[in-house]
Amino acid sequence: MKKQILSAFAISILVISCTKSTTKTEQVENPDGSVTTTTTTVTETPTGVDSTKINETKKEIHEKVEETGNKIDNAAQDIKSGAQEVGKDVKDAAAKGAEKVETGAKKLKEDLKK
């Protein structure tokens, strides 16, 4: 899913960079004396675009997205492994702490009996 989002983003940037937009504003005076303003935006894709370059760029983007996705997956796996290790350490520390509390309670109980 992450790879698809990154690919779509990269391709959209490529497409946007290959287009040219022109804005045209016209004002027309109506018979009643009011003025109507019309704004038109024309988006053009330049002719003569080398599809080979576009395909090469798409391929490079796909490879980089794949590589980035793999790095993200590896980092997530490392984080998961680290979290599991921390979880084990916490359990061990809690068990040792509980044991010490138990031992302390026994000693206190014996001291109170005396």
N, CA, C and O atoms as a GROMACS GRO file, in nm:
protein
  456
    1MET      N    1   0.083  -0.119   0.000
    1MET     CA    2   0.000   0.000   0.000
    1MET      C    3   0.087   0.125   0.000
    1MET      O    4   0.060   0.220  -0.074
    2LYS      N    5   0.192   0.124   0.084
    2LYS     CA    6   0.282   0.239   0.091
    2LYS      C    7   0.348   0.262  -0.044
    2LYS      O    8   0.364   0.375  -0.089
    3LYS      N    9   0.388   0.151  -0.107
    3LYS     CA   10   0.457   0.161  -0.236
    3LYS      C   11   0.364   0.219  -0.342
    3LYS      O   12   0.408   0.298  -0.426
    4GLN      N   13   0.237   0.182  -0.339
    4GLN     CA   14   0.142   0.231  -0.438
    4GLN      C   15   0.119   0.381  -0.419
    4GLN      O   16   0.108   0.455  -0.517
    5ILE      N   17   0.112   0.425  -0.295
    5ILE     CA   18   0.093   0.568  -0.268
    5ILE      C   19   0.214   0.646  -0.316
    5ILE      O   20   0.200   0.750  -0.380
    6LEU      N   21   0.333   0.597  -0.284
    6LEU     CA   22   0.454   0.666  -0.327
    6LEU      C   23   0.465   0.670  -0.480
    6LEU      O   24   0.505   0.771  -0.536
    7SER      N   25   0.428   0.560  -0.546
    7SER     CA   26   0.431   0.555  -0.693
    7SER      C   27   0.334   0.656  -0.752
    7SER      O   28   0.369   0.729  -0.845
    8ALA      N   29   0.213   0.659  -0.700
    8ALA     CA   30   0.112   0.751  -0.752
    8ALA      C   31   0.158   0.896  -0.734
    8ALA      O   32   0.139   0.978  -0.824
    9PHE      N   33   0.216   0.926  -0.620
    9PHE     CA   34   0.266   1.061  -0.594
    9PHE      C   35   0.376   1.098  -0.692
    9PHE      O   36   0.375   1.208  -0.749
   10ALA      N   37   0.471   1.009  -0.713
   10ALA     CA   38   0.583   1.037  -0.803
   10ALA      C   39   0.535   1.055  -0.946
   10ALA      O   40   0.582   1.145  -1.016
   11ILE      N   41   0.444   0.971  -0.991
   11ILE     CA   42   0.394   0.980  -1.128
   11ILE      C   43   0.313   1.108  -1.147
   11ILE      O   44   0.321   1.172  -1.252
   12SER      N   45   0.236   1.147  -1.045
   12SER     CA   46   0.159   1.270  -1.058
   12SER      C   47   0.251   1.390  -1.069
   12SER      O   48   0.221   1.484  -1.143
   13ILE      N   49   0.362   1.389  -0.997
   13ILE     CA   50   0.460   1.498  -1.009
   13ILE      C   51   0.517   1.501  -1.150
   13ILE      O   52   0.535   1.608  -1.208
   14LEU      N   53   0.546   1.384  -1.204
   14LEU     CA   54   0.600   1.376  -1.340
   14LEU      C   55   0.500   1.432  -1.440
   14LEU      O   56   0.538   1.509  -1.529
   15VAL      N   57   0.375   1.396  -1.427
   15VAL     CA   58   0.273   1.443  -1.520
   15VAL      C   59   0.253   1.593  -1.507
   15VAL      O   60   0.241   1.664  -1.607
   16ILE      N   61   0.250   1.642  -1.384
   16ILE     CA   62   0.231   1.785  -1.363
   16ILE      C   63   0.347   1.865  -1.420
   16ILE      O   64   0.327   1.973  -1.476
   17SER      N   65   0.467   1.812  -1.407
   17SER     CA   66   0.583   1.884  -1.458
   17SER      C   67   0.585   1.889  -1.610
   17SER      O   68   0.657   1.970  -1.668
   18CYS      N   69   0.509   1.803  -1.677
   18CYS     CA   70   0.505   1.800  -1.823
   18CYS      C   71   0.387   1.879  -1.880
   18CYS      O   72   0.365   1.876  -2.001
   19THR      N   73   0.312   1.949  -1.796
   19THR     CA   74   0.198   2.025  -1.847
   19THR      C   75   0.223   2.174  -1.830
   19THR      O   76   0.305   2.217  -1.750
   20LYS      N   77   0.149   2.251  -1.910
   20LYS     CA   78   0.161   2.395  -1.906
   20LYS      C   79   0.021   2.453  -1.898
   20LYS      O   80  -0.066   2.418  -1.978
   21SER      N   81  -0.002   2.541  -1.802
   21SER     CA   82  -0.134   2.602  -1.785
   21SER      C   83  -0.127   2.749  -1.822
   21SER      O   84  -0.030   2.818  -1.788
   22THR      N   85  -0.230   2.796  -1.891
   22THR     CA   86  -0.241   2.937  -1.928
   22THR      C   87  -0.377   2.987  -1.882
   22THR      O   88  -0.479   2.923  -1.908
   23THR      N   89  -0.378   3.100  -1.815
   23THR     CA   90  -0.504   3.158  -1.769
   23THR      C   91  -0.534   3.281  -1.852
   23THR      O   92  -0.447   3.367  -1.872
   24LYS      N   93  -0.658   3.289  -1.902
   24LYS     CA   94  -0.701   3.399  -1.987
   24LYS      C   95  -0.824   3.463  -1.924
   24LYS      O   96  -0.921   3.393  -1.893
   25THR      N   97  -0.822   3.595  -1.904
   25THR     CA   98  -0.934   3.666  -1.846
   25THR      C   99  -0.991   3.762  -1.948
   25THR      O  100  -0.918   3.840  -2.009
   26GLU      N  101  -1.124   3.755  -1.968
   26GLU     CA  102  -1.192   3.843  -2.064
   26GLU      C  103  -1.300   3.920  -1.992
   26GLU      O  104  -1.370   3.866  -1.906
   27GLN      N  105  -1.314   4.048  -2.026
   27GLN     CA  106  -1.422   4.129  -1.972
   27GLN      C  107  -1.510   4.172  -2.088
   27GLN      O  108  -1.462   4.224  -2.188
   28VAL      N  109  -1.640   4.150  -2.071
   28VAL     CA  110  -1.736   4.184  -2.175
   28VAL      C  111  -1.837   4.281  -2.116
   28VAL      O  112  -1.892   4.256  -2.008
   29GLU      N  113  -1.862   4.392  -2.188
   29GLU     CA  114  -1.963   4.487  -2.141
   29GLU      C  115  -2.098   4.445  -2.198
   29GLU      O  116  -2.115   4.431  -2.319
   30ASN      N  117  -2.193   4.426  -2.109
   30ASN     CA  118  -2.328   4.386  -2.148
   30ASN      C  119  -2.407   4.508  -2.198
   30ASN      O  120  -2.369   4.622  -2.169
   31PRO      N  121  -2.515   4.486  -2.272
   31PRO     CA  122  -2.597   4.597  -2.321
   31PRO      C  123  -2.651   4.687  -2.209
   31PRO      O  124  -2.675   4.806  -2.232
   32ASP      N  125  -2.671   4.632  -2.090
   32ASP     CA  126  -2.723   4.713  -1.980
   32ASP      C  127  -2.615   4.791  -1.908
   32ASP      O  128  -2.644   4.862  -1.812
   33GLY      N  129  -2.492   4.780  -1.952
   33GLY     CA  130  -2.381   4.856  -1.894
   33GLY      C  131  -2.300   4.778  -1.792
   33GLY      O  132  -2.193   4.824  -1.751
   34SER      N  133  -2.348   4.661  -1.749
   34SER     CA  134  -2.271   4.581  -1.652
   34SER      C  135  -2.157   4.510  -1.725
   34SER      O  136  -2.160   4.492  -1.846
   35VAL      N  137  -2.058   4.470  -1.649
   35VAL     CA  138  -1.940   4.404  -1.705
   35VAL      C  139  -1.935   4.261  -1.653
   35VAL      O  140  -1.948   4.237  -1.533
   36THR      N  141  -1.916   4.166  -1.744
   36THR     CA  142  -1.903   4.026  -1.709
   36THR      C  143  -1.758   3.985  -1.731
   36THR      O  144  -1.700   4.009  -1.838
   37THR      N  145  -1.699   3.924  -1.628
   37THR     CA  146  -1.560   3.879  -1.638
   37THR      C  147  -1.559   3.728  -1.648
   37THR      O  148  -1.621   3.659  -1.568
   38THR      N  149  -1.489   3.676  -1.748
   38THR     CA  150  -1.477   3.532  -1.769
   38THR      C  151  -1.329   3.494  -1.761
   38THR      O  152  -1.245   3.553  -1.830
   39THR      N  153  -1.299   3.396  -1.677
   39THR     CA  154  -1.161   3.347  -1.665
   39THR      C  155  -1.158   3.205  -1.718
   39THR      O  156  -1.238   3.120  -1.679
   40THR      N  157  -1.064   3.180  -1.809
   40THR     CA  158  -1.049   3.048  -1.869
   40THR      C  159  -0.907   2.999  -1.845
   40THR      O  160  -0.810   3.072  -1.867
   41THR      N  161  -0.896   2.876  -1.799
   41THR     CA  162  -0.764   2.815  -1.780
   41THR      C  163  -0.749   2.704  -1.882
   41THR      O  164  -0.832   2.613  -1.890
   42VAL      N  165  -0.641   2.711  -1.958
   42VAL     CA  166  -0.613   2.611  -2.060
   42VAL      C  167  -0.489   2.534  -2.016
   42VAL      O  168  -0.384   2.593  -1.990
   43THR      N  169  -0.503   2.403  -2.008
   43THR     CA  170  -0.391   2.318  -1.972
   43THR      C  171  -0.345   2.244  -2.097
   43THR      O  172  -0.424   2.179  -2.166
   44GLU      N  173  -0.218   2.257  -2.125
   44GLU     CA  174  -0.163   2.196  -2.246
   44GLU      C  175  -0.053   2.098  -2.210
   44GLU      O  176   0.028   2.123  -2.121
   45THR      N  177  -0.052   1.988  -2.280
   45THR     CA  178   0.060   1.894  -2.270
   45THR      C  179   0.144   1.917  -2.396
   45THR      O  180   0.094   1.901  -2.507
   46PRO      N  181   0.269   1.955  -2.379
   46PRO     CA  182   0.348   1.987  -2.495
   46PRO      C  183   0.363   1.868  -2.590
   46PRO      O  184   0.380   1.754  -2.546
   47THR      N  185   0.356   1.895  -2.719
   47THR     CA  186   0.376   1.790  -2.818
   47THR      C  187   0.525   1.766  -2.832
   47THR      O  188   0.607   1.852  -2.800
   48GLY      N  189   0.557   1.652  -2.880
   48GLY     CA  190   0.699   1.621  -2.899
   48GLY      C  191   0.766   1.573  -2.772
   48GLY      O  192   0.888   1.570  -2.763
   49VAL      N  193   0.686   1.535  -2.672
   49VAL     CA  194   0.745   1.483  -2.549
   49VAL      C  195   0.801   1.345  -2.578
   49VAL      O  196   0.734   1.261  -2.638
   50ASP      N  197   0.922   1.324  -2.537
   50ASP     CA  198   0.989   1.198  -2.563
   50ASP      C  199   0.937   1.092  -2.467
   50ASP      O  200   0.968   1.094  -2.348
   51SER      N  201   0.857   1.000  -2.519
   51SER     CA  202   0.798   0.896  -2.433
   51SER      C  203   0.904   0.803  -2.376
   51SER      O  204   0.884   0.742  -2.271
   52THR      N  205   1.016   0.791  -2.443
   52THR     CA  206   1.124   0.706  -2.392
   52THR      C  207   1.177   0.762  -2.261
   52THR      O  208   1.201   0.687  -2.166
   53LYS      N  209   1.194   0.894  -2.256
   53LYS     CA  210   1.242   0.957  -2.132
   53LYS      C  211   1.139   0.940  -2.021
   53LYS      O  212   1.174   0.915  -1.906
   54ILE      N  213   1.012   0.954  -2.057
   54ILE     CA  214   0.907   0.939  -1.957
   54ILE      C  215   0.908   0.796  -1.904
   54ILE      O  216   0.897   0.776  -1.783
   55ASN      N  217   0.919   0.700  -1.991
   55ASN     CA  218   0.920   0.559  -1.948
   55ASN      C  219   1.042   0.528  -1.862
   55ASN      O  220   1.032   0.454  -1.764
   56GLU      N  221   1.157   0.584  -1.899
   56GLU     CA  222   1.278   0.564  -1.820
   56GLU      C  223   1.261   0.626  -1.681
   56GLU      O  224   1.298   0.566  -1.580
   57THR      N  225   1.204   0.746  -1.679
   57THR     CA  226   1.183   0.813  -1.552
   57THR      C  227   1.084   0.736  -1.466
   57THR      O  228   1.104   0.722  -1.345
   58LYS      N  229   0.977   0.685  -1.526
   58LYS     CA  230   0.880   0.604  -1.453
   58LYS      C  231   0.946   0.480  -1.395
   58LYS      O  232   0.920   0.441  -1.281
   59LYS      N  233   1.034   0.418  -1.475
   59LYS     CA  234   1.104   0.298  -1.428
   59LYS      C  235   1.194   0.332  -1.309
   59LYS      O  236   1.198   0.259  -1.210
   60GLU      N  237   1.267   0.444  -1.320
   60GLU     CA  238   1.355   0.486  -1.210
   60GLU      C  239   1.274   0.516  -1.084
   60GLU      O  240   1.312   0.479  -0.974
   61ILE      N  241   1.161   0.584  -1.104
   61ILE     CA  242   1.075   0.616  -0.990
   61ILE      C  243   1.024   0.488  -0.925
   61ILE      O  244   1.024   0.475  -0.803
   62HIS      N  245   0.981   0.395  -1.009
   62HIS     CA  246   0.930   0.267  -0.955
   62HIS      C  247   1.038   0.196  -0.874
   62HIS      O  248   1.011   0.143  -0.767
   63GLU      N  249   1.160   0.194  -0.926
   63GLU     CA  250   1.270   0.128  -0.855
   63GLU      C  251   1.298   0.197  -0.722
   63GLU      O  252   1.319   0.131  -0.620
   64LYS      N  253   1.298   0.331  -0.723
   64LYS     CA  254   1.326   0.404  -0.598
   64LYS      C  255   1.213   0.386  -0.499
   64LYS      O  256   1.237   0.374  -0.378
   65VAL      N  257   1.089   0.382  -0.547
   65VAL     CA  258   0.976   0.360  -0.459
   65VAL      C  259   0.984   0.219  -0.399
   65VAL      O  260   0.959   0.200  -0.280
   66GLU      N  261   1.020   0.123  -0.480
   66GLU     CA  262   1.036  -0.016  -0.433
   66GLU      C  263   1.144  -0.022  -0.324
   66GLU      O  264   1.125  -0.085  -0.221
   67GLU      N  265   1.255   0.044  -0.350
   67GLU     CA  266   1.366   0.047  -0.254
   67GLU      C  267   1.323   0.115  -0.123
   67GLU      O  268   1.352   0.066  -0.014
   68THR      N  269   1.253   0.228  -0.137
   68THR     CA  270   1.205   0.299  -0.018
   68THR      C  271   1.105   0.215   0.059
   68THR      O  272   1.108   0.212   0.182
   69GLY      N  273   1.016   0.148  -0.012
   69GLY     CA  274   0.919   0.060   0.054
   69GLY      C  275   0.988  -0.051   0.131
   69GLY      O  276   0.948  -0.086   0.242
   70ASN      N  277   1.093  -0.107   0.072
   70ASN     CA  278   1.169  -0.213   0.140
   70ASN      C  279   1.236  -0.159   0.266
   70ASN      O  280   1.240  -0.226   0.369
   71LYS      N  281   1.290  -0.037   0.257
   71LYS     CA  282   1.353   0.023   0.374
   71LYS      C  283   1.251   0.046   0.485
   71LYS      O  284   1.279   0.022   0.602
   72ILE      N  285   1.131   0.091   0.446
   72ILE     CA  286   1.025   0.113   0.545
   72ILE      C  287   0.987  -0.020   0.609
   72ILE      O  288   0.970  -0.028   0.731
   73ASP      N  289   0.972  -0.124   0.527
   73ASP     CA  290   0.936  -0.256   0.581
   73ASP      C  291   1.043  -0.308   0.676
   73ASP      O  292   1.012  -0.364   0.781
   74ASN      N  293   1.171  -0.290   0.639
   74ASN     CA  294   1.281  -0.335   0.725
   74ASN      C  295   1.282  -0.259   0.857
   74ASN      O  296   1.302  -0.317   0.963
   75ALA      N  297   1.261  -0.128   0.849
   75ALA     CA  298   1.258  -0.047   0.972
   75ALA      C  299   1.143  -0.090   1.061
   75ALA      O  300   1.158  -0.098   1.183
   76ALA      N  301   1.028  -0.118   1.002
   76ALA     CA  302   0.913  -0.162   1.080
   76ALA      C  303   0.942  -0.296   1.147
   76ALA      O  304   0.905  -0.317   1.263
   77GLN      N  305   1.009  -0.385   1.075
   77GLN     CA  306   1.045  -0.516   1.132
   77GLN      C  307   1.143  -0.498   1.247
   77GLN      O  308   1.130  -0.564   1.351
   78ASP      N  309   1.242  -0.408   1.229
   78ASP     CA  310   1.338  -0.382   1.337
   78ASP      C  311   1.268  -0.326   1.460
   78ASP      O  312   1.299  -0.364   1.573
   79ILE      N  313   1.174  -0.234   1.437
   79ILE     CA  314   1.102  -0.175   1.549
   79ILE      C  315   1.021  -0.282   1.621
   79ILE      O  316   1.015  -0.285   1.744
   80LYS      N  317   0.959  -0.369   1.544
   80LYS     CA  318   0.878  -0.476   1.603
   80LYS      C  319   0.967  -0.569   1.687
   80LYS      O  320   0.930  -0.607   1.798
   81SER      N  321   1.084  -0.604   1.633
   81SER     CA  322   1.176  -0.690   1.707
   81SER      C  323   1.223  -0.622   1.834
   81SER      O  324   1.230  -0.684   1.941
   82GLY      N  325   1.255  -0.493   1.823
   82GLY     CA  326   1.299  -0.418   1.940
   82GLY      C  327   1.190  -0.408   2.045
   82GLY      O  328   1.218  -0.419   2.165
   83ALA      N  329   1.067  -0.389   2.001
   83ALA     CA  330   0.955  -0.380   2.095
   83ALA      C  331   0.935  -0.513   2.167
   83ALA      O  332   0.905  -0.516   2.286
   84GLN      N  333   0.950  -0.624   2.094
   84GLN     CA  334   0.937  -0.755   2.158
   84GLN      C  335   1.046  -0.775   2.263
   84GLN      O  336   1.020  -0.829   2.370
   85GLU      N  337   1.166  -0.732   2.231
   85GLU     CA  338   1.278  -0.745   2.324
   85GLU      C  339   1.253  -0.660   2.449
   85GLU      O  340   1.276  -0.705   2.562
   86VAL      N  341   1.206  -0.538   2.428
   86VAL     CA  342   1.175  -0.450   2.541
   86VAL      C  343   1.064  -0.512   2.626
   86VAL      O  344   1.068  -0.506   2.749
   87GLY      N  345   0.965  -0.570   2.559
   87GLY     CA  346   0.856  -0.635   2.632
   87GLY      C  347   0.907  -0.747   2.721
   87GLY      O  348   0.862  -0.761   2.835
   88LYS      N  349   1.001  -0.827   2.670
   88LYS     CA  350   1.059  -0.936   2.751
   88LYS      C  351   1.134  -0.879   2.870
   88LYS      O  352   1.123  -0.930   2.982
   89ASP      N  353   1.211  -0.772   2.847
   89ASP     CA  354   1.287  -0.709   2.956
   89ASP      C  355   1.193  -0.655   3.063
   89ASP      O  356   1.220  -0.667   3.183
   90VAL      N  357   1.083  -0.595   3.019
   90VAL     CA  358   0.987  -0.540   3.115
   90VAL      C  359   0.925  -0.651   3.198
   90VAL      O  360   0.910  -0.638   3.319
   91LYS      N  361   0.890  -0.761   3.132
   91LYS     CA  362   0.831  -0.875   3.205
   91LYS      C  363   0.930  -0.929   3.308
   91LYS      O  364   0.893  -0.958   3.422
   92ASP      N  365   1.057  -0.943   3.266
   92ASP     CA  366   1.159  -0.994   3.359
   92ASP      C  367   1.176  -0.899   3.477
   92ASP      O  368   1.184  -0.943   3.592
   93ALA      N  369   1.181  -0.771   3.449
   93ALA     CA  370   1.198  -0.672   3.556
   93ALA      C  371   1.078  -0.674   3.649
   93ALA      O  372   1.094  -0.664   3.771
   94ALA      N  373   0.958  -0.686   3.594
   94ALA     CA  374   0.837  -0.691   3.677
   94ALA      C  375   0.837  -0.816   3.764
   94ALA      O  376   0.799  -0.810   3.881
   95ALA      N  377   0.880  -0.929   3.708
   95ALA     CA  378   0.885  -1.054   3.785
   95ALA      C  379   0.985  -1.041   3.900
   95ALA      O  380   0.957  -1.084   4.012
   96LYS      N  381   1.102  -0.983   3.872
   96LYS     CA  382   1.203  -0.966   3.978
   96LYS      C  383   1.152  -0.870   4.085
   96LYS      O  384   1.173  -0.892   4.204
   97GLY      N  385   1.087  -0.763   4.040
   97GLY     CA  386   1.032  -0.667   4.137
   97GLY      C  387   0.925  -0.731   4.223
   97GLY      O  388   0.921  -0.708   4.344
   98ALA      N  389   0.839  -0.810   4.163
   98ALA     CA  390   0.733  -0.878   4.238
   98ALA      C  391   0.794  -0.975   4.339
   98ALA      O  392   0.745  -0.989   4.452
   99GLU      N  393   0.900  -1.042   4.297
   99GLU     CA  394   0.967  -1.136   4.386
   99GLU      C  395   1.027  -1.063   4.506
   99GLU      O  396   1.019  -1.111   4.620
  100LYS      N  397   1.087  -0.947   4.481
  100LYS     CA  398   1.145  -0.869   4.590
  100LYS      C  399   1.037  -0.819   4.685
  100LYS      O  400   1.056  -0.819   4.807
  101VAL      N  401   0.924  -0.777   4.630
  101VAL     CA  402   0.814  -0.731   4.714
  101VAL      C  403   0.762  -0.846   4.800
  101VAL      O  404   0.735  -0.828   4.918
  102GLU      N  405   0.750  -0.961   4.739
  102GLU     CA  406   0.704  -1.079   4.811
  102GLU      C  407   0.800  -1.115   4.925
  102GLU      O  408   0.757  -1.142   5.037
  103THR      N  409   0.928  -1.114   4.896
  103THR     CA  410   1.030  -1.144   4.997
  103THR      C  411   1.024  -1.040   5.109
  103THR      O  412   1.031  -1.075   5.227
  104GLY      N  413   1.010  -0.915   5.072
  104GLY     CA  414   1.001  -0.809   5.173
  104GLY      C  415   0.878  -0.824   5.259
  104GLY      O  416   0.882  -0.801   5.380
  105ALA      N  417   0.768  -0.863   5.196
  105ALA     CA  418   0.644  -0.884   5.274
  105ALA      C  419   0.659  -0.998   5.372
  105ALA      O  420   0.611  -0.990   5.486
  106LYS      N  421   0.725  -1.105   5.331
  106LYS     CA  422   0.747  -1.219   5.421
  106LYS      C  423   0.833  -1.176   5.540
  106LYS      O  424   0.804  -1.212   5.654
  107LYS      N  425   0.940  -1.100   5.512
  107LYS     CA  426   1.029  -1.055   5.620
  107LYS      C  427   0.952  -0.964   5.715
  107LYS      O  428   0.968  -0.974   5.837
  108LEU      N  429   0.869  -0.876   5.661
  108LEU     CA  430   0.792  -0.786   5.745
  108LEU      C  431   0.695  -0.864   5.832
  108LEU      O  432   0.678  -0.833   5.950
  109LYS      N  433   0.633  -0.965   5.775
  109LYS     CA  434   0.539  -1.048   5.849
  109LYS      C  435   0.610  -1.120   5.964
  109LYS      O  436   0.559  -1.128   6.075
  110GLU      N  437   0.732  -1.172   5.934
  110GLU     CA  438   0.809  -1.239   6.039
  110GLU      C  439   0.851  -1.141   6.146
  110GLU      O  440   0.850  -1.174   6.265
  111ASP      N  441   0.889  -1.019   6.106
  111ASP     CA  442   0.931  -0.918   6.204
  111ASP      C  443   0.814  -0.877   6.291
  111ASP      O  444   0.832  -0.849   6.410
  112LEU      N  445   0.694  -0.872   6.234
  112LEU     CA  446   0.577  -0.833   6.312
  112LEU      C  447   0.537  -0.942   6.411
  112LEU      O  448   0.480  -0.912   6.516
  113LYS      N  449   0.566  -1.066   6.379
  113LYS     CA  450   0.537  -1.176   6.471
  113LYS      C  451   0.626  -1.171   6.595
  113LYS      O  452   0.585  -1.216   6.702
  114LYS      N  453   0.745  -1.119   6.582
  114LYS     CA  454   0.842  -1.118   6.693
  114LYS      C  455   0.807  -1.022   6.797
  114LYS      O  456   0.879  -1.010   6.897
   0.00000   0.00000   0.00000
